Amino acid sequence: MRKKYILFDLDGTLTDSSEGITKSVQYALDKLGITENDEAVLKRYIGPPLDESFAKFHGLSREDALKAVNYYRERYKDTGIYENRLFDGIKELLSSLKKEGYITALATCKPEIYVPRILEYFNVDKYFDVAVGSELEGGERRHKNQVIDEVFVRLAAAGLADTGNLSETKSQSIMIGDRKDDILGAKASGIDSIGVRYGFAEEQELEIAGADYIVETVEDIRGKLKTL
């Protein structure tokens, strides 16, 4: 088995979180007097850091973008977090990977404070050796490459990776995600990537980002891993 460490994104890869995220974005924008009903625009918020997305997609100042993030979390923390579902076949995929001896990690830009609740809610926390999210505004760990790098720190701390041979560990690792941030983050961290087309990527997004492999379905993930 050449690939030993399997890193998964969360939103758009393991779960269809579109309802909770887009409704919470709408809630935040409405608080700032902005009406947004274009589903395509709202789905662009799934994946990247929220404050950057509010600035990029709705032209908010830094101050207003941070206000929007706080409004978003007002709704998301108790409601939006549960407007979410596992993609069909994910639980079976994770279970089979563990049985086959892979080491699995969650690497998401969603704030880490939410991660345990989501994994426990779907009863998939037992399948992950480590689970890493981003830090809240003001923290240093915000982008996907920083999250991925922290995964390796925690794997080493847990005795699951060789601290003295990080390059070998990375050569045995692959990041699985649905957005360009996952692919570019993997490249920046020096690991391979699989882009999943069933998530929230726009047309040609994964190709332009340079995904090493692209699969269509959850079932295809396991098939591709067997060839690597």
MINU-804600 format. One line per field, with one value per residue: residue number from 1; y, z, x of N, C-alpha, C, CB in turn. Coordinates in Angstrom, 1 decimal, padded with zeros to 4 digits. Each point is the difference from the previous one (the first is absolute). Glycine has a CB too. Example, Ala and Ser with C-alpha at 12.3 -4.5 7.8 and 13.67 -1.06 7.14 Angstrom:
2
k	c(1,2);
n_c2	c(-005.7,002.3);
n_c3	c(007.8,-001.9);
n_c1	c(013.2,001.5);
ca_c2	c(001.2,001.1);
ca_c3	c(000.0,000.0);
ca_c1	c(-000.9,000.9);
c_c2	c(001.2,001.1);
c_c3	c(000.0,000.8);
c_c1	c(000.9,-000.8);
cb_c2	c(-001.2,-000.6);
cb_c3	c(001.2,-002.2);
cb_c1	c(-001.9,001.2);
This chain:
228
k	c(1,2,3,4,5,6,7,8,9,10,11,12,13,14,15,16,17,18,19,20,21,22,23,24,25,26,27,28,29,30,31,32,33,34,35,36,37,38,39,40,41,42,43,44,45,46,47,48,49,50,51,52,53,54,55,56,57,58,59,60,61,62,63,64,65,66,67,68,69,70,71,72,73,74,75,76,77,78,79,80,81,82,83,84,85,86,87,88,89,90,91,92,93,94,95,96,97,98,99,100,101,102,103,104,105,106,107,108,109,110,111,112,113,114,115,116,117,118,119,120,121,122,123,124,125,126,127,128,129,130,131,132,133,134,135,136,137,138,139,140,141,142,143,144,145,146,147,148,149,150,151,152,153,154,155,156,157,158,159,160,161,162,163,164,165,166,167,168,169,170,171,172,173,174,175,176,177,178,179,180,181,182,183,184,185,186,187,188,189,190,191,192,193,194,195,196,197,198,199,200,201,202,203,204,205,206,207,208,209,210,211,212,213,214,215,216,217,218,219,220,221,222,223,224,225,226,227,228);
n_c2	c(-001.2,001.9,001.0,-000.6,002.6,-000.5,003.4,-000.5,003.1,-000.3,001.1,-002.5,-003.0,-001.1,001.7,000.4,002.6,000.9,000.4,001.3,001.9,001.3,000.7,001.5,001.8,001.1,000.9,001.9,001.6,000.7,001.5,002.0,000.8,-003.1,-000.9,-002.5,-001.2,-000.9,-003.2,001.3,001.9,-002.3,-001.9,002.4,-000.9,-003.1,000.8,002.5,000.3,000.4,002.2,-000.9,-000.1,002.9,001.1,-001.6,000.7,003.2,001.8,-001.1,002.6,-002.3,000.8,-001.9,-002.6,000.1,000.4,-002.7,-001.7,000.8,-000.8,-002.9,-000.6,001.0,-002.6,-002.0,-000.5,-001.4,-000.8,-000.9,-002.5,-001.4,001.2,-003.3,-002.5,-001.5,001.1,-002.4,-001.4,001.7,-002.7,-001.7,001.8,-000.3,-003.1,-000.4,001.8,-001.8,-002.7,001.1,000.7,003.0,001.3,001.1,003.0,001.1,001.7,002.0,002.8,-001.3,002.2,-002.7,001.2,-002.2,-002.5,-001.1,000.8,-001.6,-002.7,-000.3,000.4,-002.6,-002.0,001.5,000.3,-003.1,001.3,001.9,-001.6,003.0,001.4,002.4,002.0,002.2,000.7,001.2,002.0,-000.4,-002.7,000.4,-001.8,002.1,-002.3,-003.0,000.6,000.2,-002.7,-001.6,000.9,-001.2,-002.9,-000.1,001.0,-002.5,-002.3,000.8,-000.1,-003.0,-001.0,001.0,000.9,-001.3,002.8,-001.2,000.4,003.3,-001.5,-002.6,001.5,001.2,-002.9,-000.8,002.8,-000.5,003.0,-001.9,003.3,000.2,002.3,000.4,-000.5,-003.0,000.9,002.1,-001.9,-002.1,002.1,001.0,-003.1,-000.8,-001.4,-000.9,001.9,-002.5,002.9,-001.6,000.9,-000.2,003.1,002.2,-000.7,002.7,-002.0,-001.2,-000.2,-002.5,001.2,002.6,-001.7,-001.7,-002.3,-001.6,-000.6,001.7,-002.3,000.8,-000.8,000.6,-002.1,001.9,-000.2,-003.0,000.2,001.9,-001.9,-002.4,001.9,000.9);
n_c3	c(000.0,-002.3,002.0,003.3,-000.3,-001.1,000.4,000.0,-001.1,002.4,-002.4,-002.3,001.3,001.8,-001.1,-002.7,002.1,-002.7,002.5,001.8,-002.1,-001.0,002.8,000.9,-002.7,000.5,002.9,-001.0,-002.1,002.1,001.9,-002.5,-000.8,-001.7,-001.2,-000.3,-001.7,-001.3,001.3,-001.3,002.6,002.1,-001.2,000.4,003.3,-000.8,001.3,001.3,003.0,000.3,-000.5,-003.1,-000.6,001.0,-002.1,-002.5,000.0,001.0,-001.0,003.4,000.3,000.7,001.3,-001.7,000.3,003.1,-000.3,-001.7,002.3,002.0,-002.0,-000.5,003.1,000.3,-001.7,000.7,003.1,-000.7,-003.2,-001.5,001.7,-001.3,-003.3,-000.4,-001.9,000.6,-003.1,000.1,001.7,002.8,001.6,-002.2,-000.1,003.0,000.0,-002.2,001.4,002.6,-001.6,-001.4,003.0,-000.7,002.4,-000.5,000.4,000.2,-002.2,001.2,-001.0,002.3,002.2,000.7,001.2,-002.2,000.6,002.4,-001.3,-002.6,001.3,001.9,-002.3,-001.4,002.9,-001.4,003.3,-000.9,-002.7,001.8,000.7,000.4,000.0,-001.3,000.4,-001.0,002.7,000.2,-002.0,000.9,-001.5,-001.5,-000.9,-002.7,-002.0,-000.3,000.9,003.0,-000.2,-001.0,002.4,002.1,-001.4,000.8,003.0,000.4,-001.3,002.1,002.5,-000.7,-000.1,-003.3,-000.9,000.4,002.0,-002.3,-002.7,-000.1,-002.7,001.0,000.7,-002.9,-001.5,001.7,-001.1,-002.0,001.1,-000.5,-001.1,-001.7,-000.3,-002.1,003.2,-000.8,-002.1,001.7,002.6,-001.6,-001.0,002.9,000.9,-002.7,-000.8,-002.9,-000.1,-000.2,-001.6,001.6,-003.1,002.9,000.8,-000.9,-002.8,-001.3,-002.3,000.8,003.5,-000.7,-002.5,001.5,002.4,-002.2,000.8,000.0,-001.0,-001.3,002.0,-001.7,003.0,002.8,-002.1,-000.8,003.1,-000.4,-002.9,000.9,002.4,-002.1,-001.6,002.8);
n_c1	c(000.9,002.0,-002.2,001.0,-001.9,-003.3,000.5,-003.3,000.2,-001.9,-001.3,-000.6,000.8,-002.3,-002.4,-001.7,001.5,-002.3,-001.8,002.2,001.2,-002.5,-001.3,002.8,000.2,-002.9,000.7,002.2,-001.7,-002.4,002.1,000.6,-003.4,000.6,-003.2,002.3,-002.9,003.2,-000.8,002.6,000.5,-000.4,002.3,002.3,-000.5,001.1,003.2,000.8,000.4,-003.3,002.1,000.4,-003.2,-000.6,002.2,-001.1,-003.0,-000.3,002.9,000.5,002.0,001.9,-002.7,-001.8,001.8,-000.6,-003.2,000.0,001.4,-002.3,-002.3,001.2,-000.2,-003.1,-000.5,002.4,-000.7,-002.9,-000.3,002.4,000.7,-002.7,000.2,001.7,-000.9,002.7,000.2,-002.1,002.5,000.7,-000.4,001.4,002.6,000.6,-000.3,002.1,002.2,-000.1,000.2,002.7,001.6,-001.4,001.7,-003.3,001.3,-003.0,002.0,-002.9,001.2,-002.3,001.3,001.8,-002.9,-001.2,002.1,-001.7,-002.7,000.8,001.0,-002.6,-002.0,001.1,000.5,003.0,001.3,000.8,001.5,002.2,002.8,-001.1,-003.0,002.3,-002.7,001.6,001.1,-003.0,001.0,003.1,001.1,002.6,-002.5,-001.3,001.0,-001.0,003.0,-001.0,-001.5,002.6,001.8,-002.0,000.1,003.0,-000.5,-001.9,001.8,002.3,-001.9,-000.8,003.3,-001.1,003.2,003.0,-000.2,002.0,-002.1,-001.7,000.9,-001.5,-002.6,-000.2,000.2,-002.8,-002.0,-002.4,-000.9,-002.8,-000.6,-002.5,002.5,002.2,000.3,000.8,002.1,001.6,000.3,001.6,002.0,000.8,000.8,002.0,-003.2,-000.5,-002.4,-001.9,-001.1,-002.4,-001.0,-001.7,001.1,-001.1,002.0,-001.4,-000.1,003.0,000.0,001.7,001.5,001.0,001.3,001.9,-002.7,003.0,-003.0,-002.5,-001.5,-002.6,000.0,000.9,000.9,002.5,001.2,000.5,001.1,002.3,001.0,000.6,002.1,001.8);
ca_c2	c(001.2,001.2,001.1,-000.5,001.0,000.5,001.2,000.3,001.2,-000.3,000.5,-000.2,-001.2,-001.0,000.4,001.1,001.0,001.2,000.7,000.7,001.0,001.1,000.7,000.8,001.1,000.9,000.6,001.0,001.1,000.8,000.8,001.2,000.7,-000.5,-001.1,-000.9,-001.3,-000.7,-001.2,-000.2,000.9,-000.4,-001.2,000.3,000.2,-001.3,-000.4,000.9,000.8,000.8,001.4,000.3,-000.1,001.2,001.1,-000.3,-000.2,001.1,001.2,000.5,000.4,-001.0,000.2,-000.6,-001.5,-000.6,000.1,-001.0,-001.3,-000.1,-000.3,-001.4,-001.0,000.1,-001.0,-001.2,-000.8,-000.8,-000.4,-000.3,-001.2,-001.2,000.0,-000.6,-001.4,-000.7,-000.6,-001.4,-000.8,000.5,-000.8,-001.3,000.3,000.2,-001.3,-000.9,000.5,-000.3,-001.5,-000.3,000.5,001.4,001.0,001.1,001.2,001.1,001.3,000.9,001.4,000.3,000.2,-001.3,-000.1,-000.7,-001.3,-001.2,-000.1,-000.5,-001.4,-000.8,000.0,-001.0,-001.2,-000.4,000.4,-001.1,-000.4,000.9,000.0,001.4,000.8,001.3,001.1,001.3,000.8,001.2,001.2,000.4,-001.2,-000.1,-001.1,000.4,-000.5,-001.4,-000.5,000.1,-001.1,-001.2,-000.1,-000.4,-001.4,-000.8,000.2,-000.8,-001.4,-000.3,000.0,-001.2,-001.2,-000.6,000.5,000.1,001.4,000.2,-000.2,000.6,-000.1,-001.4,000.0,000.7,-000.7,-001.1,000.8,000.7,000.8,-000.2,001.2,000.4,001.3,000.3,000.2,-001.3,-000.4,000.9,-000.2,-001.2,000.3,000.8,-000.8,-001.0,-001.3,-000.2,000.3,-000.5,000.9,-000.7,000.8,000.0,001.1,001.3,000.6,000.5,-000.7,000.1,000.5,-001.0,-000.1,001.2,000.0,-001.0,-001.2,-001.1,-001.0,000.5,-001.1,000.4,-000.4,-000.5,-001.4,000.1,000.3,-001.3,-000.6,000.7,-000.2,-001.4,000.0,000.9);
ca_c3	c(000.0,-000.1,000.8,001.3,000.8,-000.8,000.6,-000.5,000.3,000.6,-000.7,-001.4,-000.2,000.8,000.3,-000.8,001.1,-000.7,000.6,001.2,-000.3,-000.9,000.8,001.0,-000.7,-000.3,001.3,000.3,-000.9,000.3,001.2,-000.5,-001.0,-001.4,-000.4,-001.0,-000.2,-001.0,000.6,-000.5,000.7,001.4,000.1,000.0,001.3,000.5,-000.1,000.4,001.3,-000.2,000.0,-001.3,-000.9,000.1,-000.6,-001.4,-000.7,000.2,000.1,001.4,000.6,001.1,001.2,-000.3,-000.3,001.4,000.5,-000.7,000.5,001.3,-000.2,-000.5,001.0,000.8,-000.5,-000.3,001.1,000.6,-001.0,-001.2,000.1,-000.2,-001.3,-000.5,-000.1,-000.6,-001.4,000.0,-000.1,000.8,001.2,-000.5,-000.5,001.1,000.7,-000.8,000.0,001.3,000.0,-000.8,000.6,-000.2,001.0,-000.6,000.7,-000.5,-000.2,-000.5,000.4,001.0,001.3,000.7,001.1,-000.5,-000.6,000.8,000.0,-001.3,-000.2,000.9,-000.5,-001.0,000.5,-000.8,000.7,000.2,-001.2,-000.3,001.0,000.4,-000.7,000.1,-000.6,000.0,001.2,-000.2,-000.5,000.9,000.0,-001.1,-000.9,-000.7,-001.3,-000.1,000.2,001.5,000.7,-000.4,000.8,001.4,000.0,000.2,001.4,001.0,-000.3,000.6,001.4,000.3,-000.3,-001.2,-001.1,000.3,000.1,-000.6,-001.4,-000.4,-001.4,-000.3,000.4,-001.0,-001.2,000.3,000.4,-001.1,000.4,-000.7,000.2,-001.1,-000.5,-000.3,001.2,000.4,-001.0,000.1,001.3,-000.1,-000.8,000.9,001.1,-000.6,-000.1,-001.1,000.3,-000.8,000.0,-000.1,-000.8,000.5,001.0,-000.4,-001.0,-001.2,-001.2,-000.3,001.2,000.5,-001.0,000.0,001.2,-000.2,000.7,-000.6,-000.4,000.1,000.0,-000.1,001.1,001.3,-000.3,-000.7,000.9,000.5,-001.2,-000.4,001.1,-000.2,-001.1,000.4);
ca_c1	c(-000.9,000.8,-000.7,-000.3,-000.7,-001.1,-000.5,-001.3,-000.7,-001.3,-001.1,000.0,000.8,-000.6,-001.4,-000.7,-000.3,-000.4,-001.2,000.3,001.0,-000.6,-001.0,000.7,000.5,-001.1,-000.3,001.1,-000.1,-001.2,000.2,000.7,-000.8,000.2,-000.8,000.7,-000.7,000.6,000.6,001.4,000.8,000.0,000.8,001.5,000.5,000.3,001.4,001.0,-000.2,-001.2,000.2,000.5,-001.1,-000.8,000.7,000.1,-001.2,-001.0,000.7,-000.1,001.2,000.5,-000.8,-001.3,000.2,000.1,-001.3,-000.8,000.3,-000.6,-001.5,-000.1,000.1,-001.2,-001.0,000.6,000.5,-001.1,-000.9,000.6,000.9,-000.7,-000.6,001.2,-000.2,001.1,-000.2,-000.3,001.2,001.2,000.2,000.6,001.4,000.8,000.1,000.9,001.4,000.6,000.2,001.1,001.3,000.4,-000.1,-000.9,000.0,-000.9,000.7,-001.0,000.1,-001.0,000.6,000.1,-001.0,-001.2,000.3,-000.4,-001.5,-000.5,000.4,-000.8,-001.4,-000.1,000.5,001.2,001.2,000.8,000.8,001.1,001.1,000.1,-000.9,000.5,-000.7,000.7,-000.1,-000.8,000.8,001.1,000.9,000.9,-000.4,-001.2,-000.1,000.0,001.3,000.3,-000.8,000.6,001.3,-000.4,-000.4,001.2,000.5,-000.7,000.3,001.3,-000.2,-000.7,000.8,-000.5,000.9,001.4,000.4,001.3,000.0,-001.3,-000.1,-000.5,-001.4,-000.8,-000.1,-001.0,-001.2,-000.8,-001.1,-001.2,-000.9,-000.8,000.2,001.4,000.8,000.5,001.1,001.1,000.6,000.8,001.3,000.8,000.5,000.9,-000.6,-000.9,-001.4,-001.1,-001.1,-001.3,-000.8,-001.4,-000.1,-000.4,000.9,-000.6,000.5,001.5,000.7,001.0,001.0,000.8,000.8,001.1,-000.2,000.7,-001.0,-001.4,-001.0,-001.4,-000.9,000.6,000.5,001.3,001.1,000.6,000.6,001.2,001.0,000.6,001.0,001.1);
c_c2	c(001.2,001.2,-000.6,001.0,000.7,001.2,000.4,001.5,-000.4,000.4,-000.3,-001.3,-001.2,000.4,001.0,001.0,001.3,000.7,000.9,001.2,001.2,000.8,000.9,001.2,001.1,000.8,001.1,001.2,000.8,000.9,001.3,000.7,-000.5,-001.2,-000.8,-001.3,-000.8,-001.2,-000.3,000.8,-000.5,-001.3,000.2,000.2,-001.4,-000.3,001.0,000.7,001.0,001.5,000.4,-000.1,001.2,001.2,-000.2,000.1,001.1,001.3,000.7,000.5,-001.0,000.1,-000.7,-001.5,-000.7,000.1,-001.1,-001.4,-000.3,-000.2,-001.4,-001.0,000.0,-001.1,-001.4,-000.9,-000.9,-000.6,-000.5,-001.2,-001.3,-000.1,-000.6,-001.5,-000.7,-000.4,-001.5,-000.8,000.4,-000.9,-001.3,000.1,000.1,-001.3,-000.9,000.4,-000.4,-001.5,-000.4,000.5,001.4,000.8,001.2,001.2,001.0,001.2,001.0,001.5,000.5,000.2,-001.3,-000.2,-000.8,-001.4,-001.2,-000.2,-000.6,-001.5,-000.9,-000.1,-001.0,-001.4,-000.5,000.4,-001.2,-000.4,000.9,-000.1,001.3,000.8,001.5,001.0,001.3,000.6,001.2,001.2,000.4,-001.2,-000.1,-001.1,000.2,-000.6,-001.5,-000.6,000.0,-001.1,-001.3,-000.2,-000.4,-001.4,-000.8,000.2,-000.9,-001.5,-000.4,-000.1,-001.3,-001.3,-000.7,000.4,000.2,001.5,000.3,-000.1,000.5,-000.2,-001.4,-000.1,000.7,-000.7,-001.1,000.6,000.5,000.7,-000.2,001.2,000.4,001.4,000.3,000.2,-001.3,-000.4,000.9,-000.1,-001.3,000.2,000.8,-000.8,-001.2,-001.4,-000.1,000.3,-000.7,001.0,-000.8,000.9,000.1,001.1,001.3,000.8,000.5,-000.7,000.3,000.5,-000.9,-000.2,001.2,000.0,-001.0,-001.2,-001.2,-001.1,000.6,-001.2,000.6,-000.2,-000.4,-001.4,000.1,000.3,-001.3,-000.7,000.7,-000.2,-001.4,000.0,000.8,-000.7);
c_c3	c(000.0,000.7,001.3,000.8,-001.0,000.7,-000.7,000.3,000.6,-000.9,-001.5,-000.4,000.8,000.2,-001.1,001.0,-000.6,000.6,001.2,-000.3,-000.8,000.8,001.0,-000.7,-000.3,001.3,000.3,-000.9,000.2,001.2,-000.4,-001.1,-001.4,-000.2,-001.1,-000.1,-001.1,000.6,-000.4,000.8,001.5,000.1,-000.1,001.4,000.7,-000.2,000.5,001.3,-000.3,-000.2,-001.4,-001.1,000.0,-000.7,-001.6,-000.7,000.2,000.3,001.3,000.4,001.0,001.2,-000.2,-000.2,001.4,000.7,-000.6,000.5,001.4,-000.1,-000.5,001.1,001.0,-000.4,-000.1,001.2,000.6,-001.0,-001.3,000.0,-000.2,-001.3,-001.0,-000.1,-000.6,-001.4,000.1,-000.2,000.8,001.2,-000.4,-000.5,001.2,000.8,-000.7,000.0,001.3,000.1,-000.8,000.5,-000.4,001.2,-000.6,000.9,-000.6,-000.1,-000.6,000.4,000.9,001.4,000.8,001.2,-000.4,-000.4,000.8,000.0,-001.3,-000.2,001.0,-000.4,-001.1,000.4,-000.9,000.6,000.2,-001.1,-000.2,001.1,000.5,-000.8,000.3,-000.7,000.0,001.4,-000.3,-000.4,001.1,000.2,-001.2,-001.0,-000.6,-001.4,-000.1,000.2,001.5,000.7,-000.3,000.8,001.4,000.1,000.3,001.4,001.0,-000.3,000.7,001.5,000.5,-000.3,-001.3,-001.3,000.5,000.0,-000.7,-001.5,-000.6,-001.5,-000.4,000.4,-001.0,-001.3,000.1,000.3,-001.2,000.6,-000.9,000.3,-001.2,-000.5,-000.3,001.2,000.5,-000.8,000.2,001.4,000.0,-000.8,000.9,001.1,-000.5,000.0,-001.2,000.3,-001.0,000.1,-000.2,-000.7,000.5,001.0,-000.6,-000.9,-001.2,-001.2,-000.2,001.2,000.4,-001.0,000.0,001.2,-000.1,000.9,-000.6,-000.5,000.2,-000.1,000.0,001.2,001.3,-000.2,-000.7,000.8,000.4,-001.2,-000.4,001.1,-000.2,-001.0,000.4,000.9);
c_c1	c(000.9,-000.6,-000.5,-000.8,-001.0,-000.6,-001.3,-000.4,-001.4,-001.2,000.2,000.8,-000.6,-001.5,-000.5,-000.5,-000.6,-001.1,000.4,001.0,-000.7,-001.1,000.7,000.7,-001.1,-000.4,001.0,-000.1,-001.3,000.2,000.8,-000.7,000.2,-000.8,000.7,-000.8,000.5,000.7,001.4,001.0,000.2,000.9,001.5,000.6,000.4,001.5,001.0,-000.3,-001.2,000.3,000.6,-001.1,-000.9,000.6,000.0,-001.3,-001.1,000.7,000.0,001.4,000.4,-000.9,-001.4,000.0,000.1,-001.3,-000.9,000.3,-000.6,-001.5,-000.2,000.0,-001.1,-001.0,000.6,000.2,-001.1,-000.9,000.7,000.9,-000.7,-000.8,001.0,-000.3,001.2,-000.3,-000.2,001.4,001.2,000.3,000.6,001.4,000.9,000.3,001.0,001.4,000.6,000.3,001.2,001.4,000.5,000.0,-000.8,000.0,-001.0,000.9,-000.9,000.3,-001.1,000.6,000.0,-001.0,-001.2,000.2,-000.5,-001.5,-000.5,000.3,-000.8,-001.4,-000.3,000.6,001.2,001.3,001.0,000.9,001.2,001.1,000.3,-001.0,000.4,-000.9,000.8,-000.2,-000.9,000.8,001.0,001.0,000.8,-000.5,-001.4,-000.2,000.3,001.4,000.4,-000.7,000.7,001.4,-000.3,-000.4,001.3,000.6,-000.7,000.1,001.3,-000.2,-000.7,000.8,-000.4,000.8,001.4,000.4,001.3,000.1,-001.3,-000.2,-000.6,-001.5,-000.9,-000.1,-001.0,-001.3,-000.8,-001.1,-001.2,-001.0,-000.7,000.2,001.5,000.9,000.6,001.2,001.2,000.7,000.8,001.3,000.9,000.7,000.9,-000.6,-000.9,-001.4,-001.0,-001.1,-001.3,-001.0,-001.5,-000.3,-000.4,000.9,-000.7,000.7,001.5,000.8,001.1,001.1,001.0,000.9,001.2,-000.1,000.8,-000.9,-001.3,-000.9,-001.4,-000.8,000.8,000.6,001.4,001.2,000.7,000.7,001.3,001.1,000.7,001.0,001.3,001.0);
cb_c2	c(-001.2,-000.8,001.2,-001.3,000.4,-002.2,000.8,-002.4,001.3,000.3,001.8,002.4,001.3,-000.4,-000.5,-001.6,-001.0,-001.1,-001.9,-002.1,-001.7,-001.4,-001.9,-002.0,-001.6,-001.6,-002.2,-001.8,-001.4,-001.9,-002.1,-001.2,001.9,000.9,001.2,001.0,001.2,002.0,-000.9,-000.6,001.9,001.0,-001.2,001.1,002.0,-000.8,-001.3,000.4,-000.3,-001.7,000.1,-000.9,-002.5,-000.9,000.3,-001.4,-002.4,-001.7,000.3,-001.5,002.4,000.3,002.2,002.2,000.4,000.6,002.5,001.5,000.2,001.5,002.5,000.8,000.2,002.5,001.9,001.1,001.8,001.4,001.7,002.3,001.3,-000.1,002.0,001.8,000.3,-000.9,001.9,000.4,-000.5,002.4,001.1,-000.7,001.1,002.4,000.3,-000.5,001.9,001.9,-000.3,000.0,-002.3,-000.2,-000.8,-001.8,-000.3,-001.0,-001.2,-001.9,000.4,-001.2,002.4,000.0,002.2,002.1,001.1,000.3,002.0,002.3,000.8,000.7,002.4,001.9,-000.6,000.3,001.9,-000.8,-000.8,001.5,-001.9,-000.3,-001.7,-000.9,-001.1,000.3,-000.7,-000.9,000.7,001.5,-001.1,000.8,-001.6,002.1,002.3,000.1,000.8,002.4,001.3,000.2,001.8,002.3,000.4,000.2,002.4,001.9,000.1,001.1,002.5,001.2,-000.3,-000.1,001.1,-002.3,000.2,-000.8,-002.0,001.6,001.6,-000.9,000.0,002.1,000.4,-001.5,000.6,-001.8,001.7,-002.6,000.7,-001.5,000.7,001.0,001.9,-000.7,-000.8,001.6,001.1,-001.3,000.0,002.0,000.7,001.3,-000.3,-001.8,002.2,-002.4,001.9,-001.4,-000.6,-002.4,-001.1,000.0,-001.5,002.2,000.1,000.4,001.2,-001.1,-001.4,001.2,000.7,001.8,000.8,000.5,-002.0,002.2,-001.6,-000.4,-000.8,001.3,-000.9,000.8,002.1,-000.2,-000.6,001.8,001.5,-000.9,-000.2,002.0);
cb_c3	c(001.2,-002.2,-002.2,000.0,001.5,-001.0,000.7,000.1,-001.9,002.3,001.7,-000.3,-000.5,001.2,002.5,-001.9,001.4,-002.0,-000.8,001.2,000.0,-002.0,-000.3,001.5,-001.0,-001.8,000.8,000.8,-001.7,-001.0,001.4,000.6,001.5,000.1,000.6,000.5,000.7,-001.5,000.0,-002.3,-001.5,000.3,-001.0,-002.3,000.2,-000.3,-002.0,-002.4,000.7,001.3,002.5,000.8,000.2,002.2,002.1,000.5,000.1,000.8,-002.3,000.5,-000.3,-000.9,000.6,-000.9,-002.2,000.1,000.4,-002.0,-001.2,001.0,-000.5,-002.1,-000.2,000.4,-001.2,-001.9,000.5,002.0,000.9,-000.5,001.6,002.5,000.5,001.0,-000.3,002.2,-001.0,-000.9,-002.2,-000.8,001.2,-000.6,-002.0,000.2,000.9,-001.4,-001.5,001.1,000.3,-001.9,000.0,-002.3,001.2,-001.1,000.6,001.0,-000.3,000.2,-002.1,-001.4,-000.1,-000.7,000.9,-000.8,-001.1,001.4,001.5,-000.9,-000.7,001.8,000.5,-001.7,001.0,-002.0,001.1,001.5,-001.0,-001.1,-001.2,000.6,000.2,000.2,000.6,-002.4,000.8,001.6,-001.3,001.2,001.5,001.4,001.4,001.3,-000.8,-001.5,-002.3,-000.2,-000.3,-002.3,-001.5,000.4,-001.6,-002.5,-000.6,000.1,-002.2,-001.9,-000.1,-000.4,002.5,001.1,-001.2,-000.9,002.2,002.1,000.2,001.9,-000.3,000.4,002.4,001.1,-000.5,000.8,002.2,-001.6,001.0,000.0,001.8,000.9,001.4,-002.1,000.6,000.8,-001.6,-001.6,001.0,000.0,-002.2,-000.5,001.3,000.7,002.5,-000.9,000.8,000.4,-000.9,002.0,-001.9,-000.4,001.3,002.2,000.8,001.1,-001.0,-002.3,000.7,001.2,-001.4,-001.2,001.3,-000.6,000.8,001.6,000.5,-001.0,001.2,-002.4,-001.8,001.3,-000.1,-001.9,000.8,001.8,-000.8,-001.2,001.6,000.7,-001.7,-000.3);
cb_c1	c(-001.9,000.9,-000.6,002.1,002.0,-000.4,002.3,-000.7,001.2,001.1,-000.4,-000.2,002.1,002.1,000.4,-000.7,001.9,000.8,-001.4,-000.3,001.8,000.5,-001.7,000.3,001.8,-000.8,-001.0,001.5,001.3,-001.3,000.1,002.1,000.0,002.4,-002.1,002.3,-002.0,000.3,-002.3,-000.9,-000.7,-002.3,-002.0,-000.4,-001.5,-002.4,-000.7,000.5,002.4,-001.2,000.4,002.3,000.2,-000.9,001.4,002.0,000.5,-001.6,-000.6,-001.9,-000.6,002.3,001.2,-000.7,001.2,002.4,000.2,-000.1,002.2,001.7,-000.3,001.1,002.4,000.3,-001.1,001.1,001.6,000.2,-001.6,-000.1,001.4,-000.2,-001.5,001.6,-002.4,000.7,001.3,-002.3,-000.8,-000.6,-001.9,-002.3,-000.9,-000.8,-002.3,-001.9,-000.6,-001.2,-002.4,-001.7,000.5,-000.9,002.2,-001.4,002.4,-002.1,002.2,-001.6,001.3,-001.7,-000.7,002.4,000.9,-000.8,002.0,002.0,-000.2,000.3,002.3,001.5,-000.1,000.0,-002.2,-001.4,-001.3,-001.8,-002.1,-001.6,001.0,002.5,-001.9,002.4,-002.2,-000.3,002.3,-001.7,-002.0,-001.5,-001.6,001.9,001.3,000.2,000.6,-001.9,000.6,000.3,-002.2,-001.1,001.0,-000.7,-001.9,000.4,000.5,-001.6,-001.3,001.2,-000.1,-002.1,000.4,-002.3,-002.0,000.5,-001.2,000.9,001.5,000.2,001.9,002.3,000.7,000.8,002.4,001.8,001.1,000.6,001.6,000.3,001.5,-001.6,-002.0,-000.9,-001.5,-002.3,-001.8,-001.1,-002.0,-002.1,-001.3,-001.5,-002.0,001.8,000.1,001.6,000.7,000.6,001.4,000.4,001.4,000.0,001.7,-001.1,001.8,-000.5,-002.3,-000.6,-002.0,-001.8,-001.6,-001.8,-002.1,001.4,-002.3,001.8,001.5,000.6,001.6,000.2,-001.7,-001.6,-002.4,-001.4,-001.2,-001.7,-002.3,-001.3,-001.4,-002.1,-001.9,-001.5);
